[in-house]
Amino acid sequence: MGGDYYESIEEQRSNSEKGIPPIGIGEGSLVQNAILDHNVRIGRNVRIVNQHGRENYDGPDFTIRDGITVIHKDATLSDNTVI
């Protein structure tokens, strides 16, 4: 995981007002057996744990292959999302 750029404080504030989390992993979130691509925005209390035990899945913000979750580049997961 990494970011291709830094958000200014003004950008972070503006995004926060729109409900968009900052780039990175939010407070209280849990990530297990996952790969996070660049510029992902993981909200607070998000759980990336493959809750349903899927081996393979294709979604708009993430993919699961062989039980490993891959969060796509530039994806945004809102607060309290569970995967």
Secondary structure, DSSP 8 states (H G I E B T S, - for coil): ---SS---HHHHHHHHHTT---SEE-TT-EE-SEEE-TT-EE-TT-EES-TT--SEEE-SSEEEETTEEEE-TT-EE-TT-B-
